[in-house]
Structures are given as structure tokens and as C-alpha cells.
């Protein structure tokens, strides 16, 4: 048994140390908000926060997590996140929605680090997140809107 801290709660999991965090979240804990995309840390669909940093859970073994805090899309919260989610809806970012949990996790970390990001900041932070529907201009617009709303 391994104890992980997921969304501020300790959870016991029965998995080998080399098991990817994504498989534990989805298969053992039934937290399906974090998606499987490519399995090679290239698409961003599996992004979670580990100690606040965007992390690709598909290639992160649970042994690398240890006692660190894991936050999934289900546990992403706070006033800044509420503003980000509101902007996402207002700008109508979502099309198919598959990539959105990873997009939101990455955007939330960006706004925590850079509250008023430039286009270049957004492009750099979001570069590893693929959207098959091509909603990149709306994603950027929503991040700018959220930054403006949070500053108000």
C-alpha cells in the first residue's frame, strides 16, 4: 500500500511504485476528469498539479510523487480558478472538451505564476497542450479575460 495526497486528502492505493499516476487516478480512484491522451507526455490531457506545478501524470510514477500534494481537475479550486472557469464558459472555449481538464490545469498554474500574462507567456505555458479542435485563440482569450477579472 502507498499513501498519496490527492486533492488535500490522504488516500491509500494498491499499486506498484512504477505505476503511472494517471492509472491510479483513473483506474483505482475512479477520478476520470484527468484524461489519457498520448501516454508520452506530449499532449497535456493528463495534466495534474504536483505541489502546484503542472505535471504529466501519464509518465509520472507514483514513486516520484511520494508525500507531495497532487491536485486533479476535480480538486482545482479557489477564487482565481472560479474566474478562470467563468472566462472559459464566457469565451466558449470548449468544443469537444477532451483536452479541457489539462488546459485548465495548465492555465491555472500559469495565472498563479504570472497573474497578467502576455500572449508570449500564454503561448509558452500552453504549448504542450494539444487541442484537436483548434480552440487556441479562444483559450488565449479566456486566459486574458480571467487575468483581467482576477485583477479587478
N, C-alpha and C positions, 0 to 999 in steps of 0.2 A: 504494500500500500504506500502511496505517495500522497502527501498533503500539499495542495496548491491553494493559493488565494485567488479566487475568481470573483470579480465584482464585489470586493471588500468582504467576502465570506470564505472561510476555510472549507475546502471540500476534499474528501478522500477519494482518490482514484486508484483503480487497479490496472496499471499499465506498465509496460517495460520502460526503463529510462530513456530509450531511444525512440519511443513513440512520439510522433509529431503532435504538438499541442492541438492542432486542428482536429485530429481524430479523437482526441479525448473530449474536446468541447462538443463536437457533433455526435459522436458515437456513444460515449459513455455518459456525458452530462446532458445530452439532448438539447444543446443550445445551438440551434440551427441558423441563427442570424449571421454567423460567420460562415462565409461560403468557400467551397472548394472551386478553384478556377483552373489553374495550370499545374499545381503541385511542384513548381520550381521557383517560387518567389518572384515571378515575373509579371503577374497581372494585378496583384493587390487585393483580390476579392477576399482573401483570408486575413486581412489586416486586423490586428488587435493592438492594444497598448500593453506593453510590459514596462512597468514603472513609468508610465506616461509616454513612452516612446513607441511610435508605430513599428510593429514587428510582424513579419510574415509568419503566421502560425503553421503553415504547411511544411516549413522546413526547420521549425524550432522544436527540438526535442524537449520533452517535459523536464529532463535533467538540466537543461540550460535555464529553465525558469526558476527552479528552486523555491526560495522564500519570497521571490519578487511578486509584486501585485500585477495581476492580469485583469484588464478591463476589456470586455467584449461590447459589441453594439448594444446588447441587452442591458448593460450596466453603464453605458455612456450617459452622463447626466450633468446637471449644473446649469446656471443661467446662460453661460456662453454657448453651451450645447443647445439649449432651448432656442436661442436666437438663430443658431446655425440651421437647426431643423426647420424653423419657421421660414427662413430665407430659401431653403431647399424647396419647400412647398410653394412659396410665393413666386419663385422664378420658374417653377415647373421643371425642375431638373430631371426627375425620374422618367425614364421611358420604360425599358423592360424591367429595370430595378435590380438586376442580378449583382451588379458591382457596387451598389449604393452603400452597403454597410462598410466596405473597405474605403470607399470615397469619403464617407462621413468621418470615419475614424482618423484618416489622414488629415482631412480638413480641420478637425477639432484640434489635433496636435499642432498643426501649423498656426492656428489662431492663438493657441496658448503660448507659442514661442514668439510669434510675430503678430501682435494684435492688429496692425494696419499693413497687411502685406501688399506689395506691388504685384503687377502682372508677372514679373520675373520670379518673385518669391513663390507665387502660387504655382506657376509652371514647374519650377524646380521641385517643390514639395510633392506635387501631384503627378509628376512624370512617371512614376512606377505604377500608377493605377490606370488600367485599361478599361475603357467603356466601349463595348461593341456597338452601341447605338450612336456614339459620337456626340455626346452631350457636353463636350468640353467647354464650349463658350458659356453654357448655362451654369456649369459647375463653377467656373471662374466668377461669373456674375453673382452667383449666390454667396460665394465666399466674400466678395467685396461688400455685398449687401449686409451680410452678417457682421462683418468688421465695422461697418458704419452704424449698425443698430446697437452693437455692443458698446461703441464709443459714446452713443447718445445718452 
